[in-house]
Amino acid sequence: MSSMNLKLSTVAVTVFTALNANAALYQIVEVAPEGIGADEYNTSYGVAIQPGDNGQPLGCFDNAASCQSSDYALAGETRVTVDGVSYREEAPFALDNGFFYIQDWDDFKNYCYRELLYSTCDSWADEHYAPWEREMNGDTTSNALAFVEGGSYNNKFNNVINSLTEGREPVGNQSTSKDRRNDAVAPVLPTESGSNWKQSRAWVAFEANGDTYVAGSVARELSNNEGEHHTSRAALWNIDTVVELDWNNKNSNGTERPEVNNRLAQGSLRDVAVVDGKVYAVGYNSHSYDDNFMNATVFQVDEADVLDSTQWSSRIINETYSKNGSNEYVYSNSVAESINNNLVAVGSSKRPGSRPQNGAAGNRLFYVPDVTSPTATYFTGGIFFDGAGGTVGAINNYNEFVGMLDAEDNRENRGKPRRKRAFINPISANGTDAARSAIFNNQAWFLDTLTNGDTNGQNVSSHNNQFRIFAASDINDAGVISATATKCEGGYDTVAHNSYCGGGSTQEKTVAVKLIPIAGASYANGDIVTRSIDEEPVERKGGSLGWLGLAVLGLIRFRKK
């Protein structure tokens, strides 16, 4: 990707001369992995931000704010190579609850061919099957190490962080061996006495009834025609008790089916809100007695009954079902990833490869205005063009939603992966603060645009122009964002979205970053200037999918709060 010989176009040079005329909403701060040697990783990713509100009406954008980089810790992860199979998802590739696509190289290629649709599936399979094969052969060389800025993390074999507590405690999972691939990491761990769990995952910690709980999943071994794998249940626990929630696949007699047509039932809690004496959780659950599809779900219980599994209810979010009312296959899976105290949730539904939209079969992003009556509203308009695919990061209590989205509309179907970029979207829903939303002119933006130039005497343009932000994973109530960017040391050739680094001959790096709002910056003050797009006069050499493309597409589905 970065070793190709390219030349700057006249358009690119013209854009470069306009660098200092632009403005910005955020200062980009790179966060280097702490406690991890430079020879232990190739790439680093920002995956969570410490929760918090600075007490100002506009968060760190407030004129009275003086937010510093050290105020809110970032959690990050490193990689030597891509994940073979995700370390954080309950099912491979977040959809394969039959474990059909992970048996050999051909299965990886078939997954790419059927669900991603790329013309580069041979190289995709090469990159992803190699680390999976090493892991299955017992190689315990760490590929994924985690870190917490200003804190500590006890790394083992492979490690992921899904969220941070207010006290900077990591919540996630790690593997200690080939046979213990996922053990929860959290302030409170699930009690395993008398259980036969094979795996546990932690997604978020929360407070209820004056106690600390953790939400996630636990899994047991179960076999199908593909061998011995696992079936997981949405679960939560405190220091004494583990609560496992039913799947939503019971028949009229109340009987569950852990395995249907080789599909193993799965469930997961991804985020929790405690509001007015009730606990609301979002995630996904297997539904339908006939197929065990994994669909976005809202779980609910009175706070006083949080440890009584019989009192929990669950509802599939309307418009996210795998099959519609006409029994047509619409989505291969769906999941609600994040919820806030306004009871607004965000999630995604994966288009099946058999039903691409405008040449791609990506994830459609949605929000639920009120989880007490859960119906998905899919984002459209502006940067959410028809057929755009994306990845959910998180939503804060100001209804500010961050994630990753296609930034170009080329056909992925028998073509190449689309360029990805991070975004922020101030959703208009219950609890939206008009003044906060006005900072963004009440519309969604790519974060690259919001980091473009200088504001209020802060000379950030040359510094920020070293980065292009392709994934935003988390946002707190102060407005600070954890993200991942490509970095061109010293600055990209122009300020354009797709600028080259050193004419295309300089190696870029993938780095963890956080975005700090600049006090007083806003759309009304002229601090948002959209980045241009450079023309490409010379075709890039080589037709295979590059390292960065593979890393972005194969690493993780973000979710934080």
C-alpha positions in Angstrom: 0.0 0.0 0.0 2.7 2.5 1.0 5.6 1.2 -1.0 4.0 2.1 -4.4 5.6 4.7 -6.6 3.2 7.6 -7.1 3.4 11.2 -8.2 1.5 14.2 -6.9 -1.1 15.7 -9.2 -1.4 19.4 -9.9 -4.7 19.3 -8.0 -2.9 17.8 -4.9 -0.2 20.5 -5.0 -2.9 23.2 -5.2 -4.7 21.8 -2.2 -1.5 21.7 -0.2 -1.0 25.4 -0.6 -4.3 26.0 1.1 -3.4 24.1 4.3 -3.3 27.0 6.7 -6.7 28.3 5.6 -8.5 25.4 7.3 -9.8 24.9 10.8 -10.4 22.1 13.3 -12.5 20.9 16.1 -10.0 18.4 17.6 -6.4 18.0 18.5 -5.0 14.6 17.7 -2.8 13.0 20.4 -0.9 9.8 19.6 -0.8 7.3 22.5 2.1 4.9 22.4 1.6 1.4 23.9 2.8 1.4 27.5 4.7 -1.5 28.9 5.1 -3.1 25.5 8.4 -3.3 23.7 8.7 -1.8 20.2 9.8 -5.2 18.9 6.6 -6.9 20.3 4.1 -5.3 17.8 3.7 -3.8 14.4 0.4 -1.8 14.8 -1.5 -0.3 17.7 -5.2 0.6 18.1 -7.2 2.9 20.3 -10.1 0.7 21.6 -11.7 2.6 24.6 -11.7 5.9 26.5 -12.1 6.4 30.2 -15.7 7.5 31.0 -16.2 11.0 32.4 -17.8 14.4 32.1 -15.8 17.6 32.8 -18.8 19.3 34.2 -19.1 21.9 31.5 -22.3 22.3 29.4 -20.4 21.7 26.1 -17.8 19.3 27.6 -14.3 19.9 26.4 -15.7 22.2 23.7 -16.8 24.7 26.3 -14.9 28.0 26.4 -14.3 27.5 30.1 -12.9 24.0 29.5 -9.2 23.2 29.8 -9.1 19.5 28.9 -5.7 18.0 28.9 -4.6 14.8 27.2 -3.9 13.2 30.5 -7.5 13.8 31.8 -9.0 10.7 30.2 -7.0 7.5 29.8 -7.1 5.6 26.5 -7.1 1.8 26.4 -5.3 0.2 23.4 -4.3 -3.0 21.8 -1.4 -4.0 19.6 -1.0 -6.6 16.9 1.9 -8.3 15.2 -0.4 -9.5 12.4 -4.1 -9.6 11.8 -6.4 -11.7 14.0 -7.0 -15.1 12.3 -10.4 -15.3 14.1 -11.5 -12.5 16.3 -10.3 -12.7 20.0 -13.4 -10.8 21.2 -16.4 -12.2 19.3 -18.5 -15.1 20.5 -18.8 -16.5 17.0 -16.1 -16.3 14.2 -16.4 -13.2 12.1 -19.3 -12.2 14.3 -21.7 -14.3 12.3 -20.5 -17.9 11.9 -22.3 -19.7 14.7 -22.0 -22.9 12.7 -18.2 -22.6 12.8 -18.2 -23.5 9.1 -15.6 -20.9 7.9 -12.6 -21.7 10.2 -11.7 -25.3 9.4 -9.0 -24.7 6.7 -7.7 -22.2 4.2 -10.5 -22.9 1.8 -13.1 -22.0 4.4 -11.5 -18.7 5.0 -11.5 -18.0 1.3 -15.1 -19.1 1.0 -16.1 -16.7 3.8 -14.4 -13.9 2.0 -15.9 -14.9 -1.3 -19.5 -15.3 0.0 -19.7 -12.5 2.7 -17.1 -9.9 1.8 -17.3 -10.4 -2.0 -13.7 -9.2 -2.7 -11.7 -10.1 -5.8 -8.7 -10.4 -3.4 -10.0 -13.4 -1.4 -6.8 -15.5 -2.0 -4.6 -12.9 -0.4 -7.3 -12.2 2.3 -7.3 -16.0 3.2 -3.5 -16.1 3.2 -3.3 -13.3 5.7 -6.0 -14.5 8.1 -5.6 -18.2 8.0 -1.9 -18.1 8.8 -2.2 -16.8 12.4 -5.3 -19.0 13.0 -3.3 -22.1 11.8 -0.4 -21.2 14.1 -2.8 -20.8 17.1 -4.5 -24.1 16.4 -1.1 -25.8 16.2 -0.4 -24.7 19.7 1.9 -21.7 19.0 1.4 -19.4 22.1 3.4 -16.4 20.7 1.4 -13.3 21.6 -0.2 -11.5 18.7 -2.5 -9.2 20.7 -1.2 -7.2 23.7 -3.3 -4.7 25.6 -2.4 -1.5 27.5 -4.0 1.2 29.6 -2.6 4.7 29.4 -1.2 5.7 32.8 -2.2 2.4 34.2 -1.3 -1.3 34.0 -2.5 -4.4 32.3 -1.5 -8.0 33.0 -0.9 -9.4 29.5 -1.1 -13.1 28.9 -1.3 -15.0 25.5 -3.7 -12.8 23.5 -5.6 -9.9 25.1 -8.5 -7.5 24.2 -10.1 -4.6 26.1 -13.8 -3.8 25.4 -14.2 -0.9 27.8 -12.7 1.0 30.7 -14.3 1.8 34.1 -14.2 5.3 35.6 -11.3 4.1 37.6 -9.4 3.0 34.5 -9.9 -0.7 35.1 -9.9 -2.7 31.9 -12.9 -4.9 30.9 -12.4 -7.5 28.2 -11.0 -11.0 27.8 -7.7 -12.8 27.3 -6.4 -16.2 26.4 -3.9 -18.1 28.5 -3.4 -21.1 26.2 -4.9 -22.7 23.1 -7.4 -24.4 25.3 -8.3 -21.3 27.3 -8.9 -18.9 24.5 -11.3 -16.5 26.3 -11.3 -15.7 30.0 -13.0 -12.6 31.3 -10.9 -9.6 32.4 -12.9 -7.3 34.7 -13.1 -5.7 38.2 -15.3 -8.7 39.1 -14.8 -12.2 37.6 -17.4 -14.9 37.1 -17.4 -17.6 39.7 -16.7 -20.9 38.0 -17.2 -23.2 40.9 -19.4 -26.1 39.7 -19.7 -24.7 36.2 -18.5 -26.3 33.0 -17.7 -23.1 31.1 -15.2 -23.2 28.4 -15.1 -19.4 27.8 -16.1 -16.1 29.4 -16.1 -12.6 28.0 -16.6 -9.3 29.7 -17.9 -6.3 27.8 -18.8 -3.6 30.4 -18.9 -3.1 34.1 -21.9 -1.2 35.8 -23.3 -0.3 39.1 -26.8 -1.5 40.3 -28.2 -1.9 43.8 -25.0 -0.4 45.2 -23.0 -3.3 43.8 -20.6 -3.8 40.9 -21.7 -6.1 38.0 -20.1 -7.1 34.8 -22.0 -8.0 31.6 -20.8 -10.2 28.8 -21.2 -13.9 28.1 -20.2 -17.4 29.2 -19.8 -20.4 26.8 -19.9 -24.2 27.1 -18.6 -26.8 24.7 -21.0 -28.2 22.1 -20.5 -30.3 19.0 -21.8 -30.1 15.5 -20.7 -31.5 12.2 -17.7 -29.2 12.2 -16.3 -30.6 15.5 -16.4 -29.4 19.1 -17.0 -25.7 19.5 -19.1 -23.7 21.9 -22.4 -22.2 22.5 -22.6 -19.0 24.6 -25.3 -17.3 26.7 -25.7 -13.6 27.5 -24.6 -13.3 31.1 -23.9 -10.9 34.0 -22.3 -11.4 37.3 -21.2 -9.9 40.6 -18.7 -11.3 43.0 -21.0 -14.0 44.2 -23.5 -14.9 41.5 -23.5 -15.5 37.7 -26.8 -15.0 35.8 -27.2 -16.7 32.5 -30.0 -15.4 30.3 -32.2 -17.6 28.1 -31.9 -17.7 24.3 -34.9 -16.3 22.4 -35.4 -19.5 20.5 -37.9 -21.4 22.6 -40.8 -23.3 21.0 -44.4 -23.2 22.3 -43.5 -25.7 25.0 -40.7 -23.5 26.3 -37.9 -25.7 25.0 -34.6 -24.2 23.9 -32.5 -25.6 21.1 -28.7 -25.2 21.6 -28.1 -26.6 18.1 -30.2 -26.3 15.0 -29.0 -27.4 11.6 -25.4 -27.2 12.9 -25.9 -23.6 14.1 -25.0 -23.3 17.8 -27.0 -20.8 19.8 -25.2 -17.7 20.9 -25.9 -14.7 23.1 -24.0 -11.7 24.3 -24.5 -8.5 26.5 -22.5 -5.6 25.0 -23.6 -2.6 27.1 -25.9 -1.7 30.0 -27.8 1.4 31.2 -29.4 1.6 34.7 -32.3 4.1 34.5 -35.2 4.8 36.9 -34.8 1.5 38.8 -34.6 -0.6 35.7 -31.6 -2.3 34.0 -31.5 -2.2 30.2 -28.9 -4.3 28.4 -28.2 -4.5 24.6 -26.4 -7.1 22.6 -27.7 -10.1 20.6 -29.4 -13.4 21.1 -30.2 -16.5 19.1 -33.8 -16.5 18.0 -36.2 -18.8 16.2 -36.6 -22.4 17.1 -35.9 -23.3 13.5 -32.6 -21.6 12.7 -30.7 -20.0 15.7 -30.1 -16.7 13.9 -28.2 -14.1 15.9 -30.2 -10.9 16.1 -29.9 -7.5 17.9 -31.7 -7.7 21.3 -32.8 -5.5 24.2 -32.8 -7.2 27.6 -34.6 -5.7 30.6 -35.2 -6.3 34.3 -36.1 -4.4 37.4 -32.9 -3.3 39.2 -34.0 -5.2 42.4 -34.3 -8.4 40.4 -31.0 -8.1 38.5 -29.7 -11.5 39.8 -33.0 -13.4 39.1 -32.7 -14.9 35.6 -36.4 -15.7 35.5 -37.3 -12.0 35.7 -35.3 -10.9 32.7 -37.2 -10.3 29.4 -35.7 -9.9 26.0 -37.0 -8.5 22.7 -35.5 -8.7 19.2 -35.2 -5.1 17.8 -37.7 -4.7 15.0 -36.2 -4.2 11.5 -33.1 -6.2 12.4 -34.4 -9.7 12.0 -32.4 -12.0 9.7 -35.7 -12.9 7.9 -38.5 -10.4 7.3 -42.2 -11.0 7.5 -42.1 -12.6 4.0 -39.5 -15.1 5.1 -36.8 -13.4 3.0 -33.2 -13.6 4.1 -32.3 -9.9 4.8 -29.4 -9.9 7.3 -26.9 -12.6 8.2 -26.8 -11.3 11.8 -27.4 -8.1 13.8 -26.2 -6.7 17.1 -26.9 -3.7 19.3 -23.5 -2.5 20.6 -24.0 0.5 22.8 -26.8 2.2 24.9 -26.9 5.4 26.9 -28.9 6.8 29.7 -31.4 8.3 27.3 -32.2 4.7 26.3 -30.9 5.4 22.8 -29.0 2.4 21.4 -26.8 1.9 18.3 -25.9 -1.2 16.4 -25.5 -2.8 13.0 -27.0 -5.4 10.7 -24.8 -7.4 8.3 -26.1 -7.6 4.7 -25.6 -11.2 3.5 -23.3 -11.6 0.6 -26.2 -12.9 -1.4 -27.9 -9.5 -1.1 -25.3 -6.8 -1.6 -26.5 -3.2 -1.8 -24.8 -1.0 -4.4 -22.0 -3.4 -4.9 -21.2 -4.2 -1.2 -22.4 -6.4 1.6 -21.3 -4.4 4.6 -22.9 -3.6 8.0 -25.9 -1.2 7.9 -25.7 1.1 11.0 -28.8 1.9 13.0 -30.0 3.6 16.1 -33.0 2.8 18.4 -34.7 6.0 19.6 -36.2 4.2 22.6 -35.2 0.7 23.7 -38.5 0.3 25.6 -40.2 0.1 22.2 -37.2 -1.2 20.1 -37.3 -0.5 16.4 -34.2 0.2 14.4 -33.8 3.3 12.3 -31.1 3.0 9.7 -28.9 6.0 9.0 -29.3 7.6 5.6 -28.2 10.8 3.9 -25.0 12.8 4.1 -22.0 10.6 4.6 -24.3 7.6 5.0 -24.7 7.0 1.3 -26.9 4.2 -0.1 -25.1 0.9 0.4 -22.5 2.4 2.9 -21.1 -0.2 5.3 -19.8 0.6 8.8 -18.7 -0.4 12.2 -20.2 0.7 15.6 -18.0 2.4 18.1 -20.2 3.9 20.9 -22.8 6.5 21.9 -22.4 8.8 24.8 -25.1 10.4 27.0 -25.3 13.4 24.6 -26.3 11.1 21.8 -23.0 11.6 20.0 -22.3 8.4 18.1 -18.8 7.4 16.7 -17.7 4.6 14.5 -16.2 3.7 11.1 -17.8 4.1 7.7 -17.1 3.5 4.1 -15.6 6.7 2.7 -15.9 5.7 -1.0 -18.5 3.9 -3.0 -16.5 1.6 -5.4 -17.9 -1.9 -5.9 -16.5 -4.3 -3.4 -18.4 -7.1 -5.1 -15.5 -8.7 -7.1 -13.6 -5.6 -6.5 -11.4 -4.1 -3.8 -12.3 -3.1 -0.2 -13.6 0.5 0.2 -11.5 3.1 2.0 -12.7 3.4 5.6 -12.9 6.5 7.8 -14.0 7.3 11.3 -17.1 9.5 11.9 -19.1 11.3 14.5 -22.9 11.7 14.3 -24.9 13.8 16.8 -28.2 11.8 16.7 -31.4 13.8 17.1 -33.3 11.8 19.8 -34.4 12.0 23.4 -31.8 13.7 25.5 -29.9 15.5 22.6 -28.4 18.7 23.8 -29.1 21.4 21.1 -26.0 23.4 21.9 -23.7 20.3 21.7 -25.3 19.2 18.5 -24.9 22.7 17.0 -21.1 22.3 17.3 -21.4 19.9 14.5 -24.2 21.8 12.6 -26.5 18.9 13.6 -25.0 16.5 11.1 -22.5 13.7 10.7 -18.9 14.2 9.7 -15.8 12.2 9.0 -13.4 12.9 11.8 -10.6 13.7 9.2 -12.6 16.8 8.3 -12.9 17.8 12.0 -9.1 17.6 12.5 -8.3 19.7 9.5 -6.4 22.9 10.4 -6.1 25.5 13.1 -8.5 26.9 15.7 -8.3 29.7 18.3 -4.6 30.2 17.8 -3.9 26.5 18.3 -1.5 25.5 15.5 -2.6 22.0 15.0 -2.7 21.7 11.2 0.8 20.4 10.5 0.6 18.1 13.5 -2.9 16.8 12.7 -2.0 16.3 9.1 0.2 13.4 10.1 -2.9 11.4 10.7 -5.9 9.9 8.9 -8.4 8.5 11.3 -10.0 5.3 10.0 -11.8 4.0 13.2 -13.4 5.6 16.2 -14.1 3.2 19.0 -15.4 5.2 22.0 -16.5 8.7 23.1 -17.1 9.9 26.7 -19.5 12.6 27.9 -16.6 15.2 27.8 -16.4 14.5 24.1 -13.0 12.9 24.1 -12.7 10.1 21.5 -10.5 7.0 21.3 -9.6 6.1 17.7 -7.1 4.5 15.3 -5.2 6.3 12.6 -2.6 5.8 9.9 0.4 8.1 10.5 2.7 9.7 8.0 5.6 11.0 10.0 6.0 14.7 9.3 2.7 15.0 7.5 0.8 13.8 4.4 1.6 15.4 1.1 -1.7 17.3 1.1 -4.6 17.8 3.5 -6.8 15.7 1.2 -8.6 12.6 2.6 -6.7 10.3 0.3 -3.3 12.1 0.2 -0.2 10.1 -0.3 2.7 9.9 2.2 5.9 10.9 0.6 4.5 10.5 -2.9 3.4 7.0 -2.0 6.9 5.7 -1.2 7.0 6.4 2.5 5.8 3.7 5.0 2.8 4.7 7.1 2.1 3.4 10.5 -1.1 2.3 12.3 -1.3 4.0 15.7 -3.6 4.5 18.6 -4.9 8.1 19.0 -7.3 10.1 21.0 -9.1 13.2 19.9 -9.3 16.1 22.4 -12.0 18.8 21.6 -10.6 22.3 21.2 -12.3 24.7 23.5 -14.6 27.2 21.7 -14.4 25.4 18.4 -17.7 25.0 16.4 -19.3 25.0 13.0 -20.7 28.4 13.7 -17.2 29.8 14.2 -16.1 28.5 10.8 -14.0 25.7 12.4 -15.1 23.0 10.0 -13.7 22.9 6.5 -14.3 19.7 4.5 -11.1 17.9 3.3 -10.8 17.6 -0.5 -10.1 14.4 -2.4 -6.9 14.2 -4.5 -7.0 13.0 -8.1 -4.8 9.9 -8.7 -2.9 10.4 -12.0 -0.9 7.2 -11.7 -2.4 3.8 -10.9 -1.0 2.1 -7.8 1.3 -0.9 -8.6 0.2 -4.3 -7.5 -3.4 -5.7 -7.3 -3.4 -7.4 -3.9 -5.0 -6.1 -0.8 -2.5 -4.2 1.3 -1.4 -4.7 4.9 -3.4 -1.8 6.2 -6.6 -2.9 4.4 -6.3 -6.3 5.9 -5.7 -5.0 9.3 -8.7 -2.7 9.3 -11.0 -5.2 7.9 -9.9 -8.2 9.9 -9.1 -6.8 13.3 -12.2 -6.1 15.4 -15.7 -5.0 15.6 -15.4 -2.0 18.0 -17.8 -1.4 20.9 -17.3 0.8 23.9 -19.0 3.2 26.1 
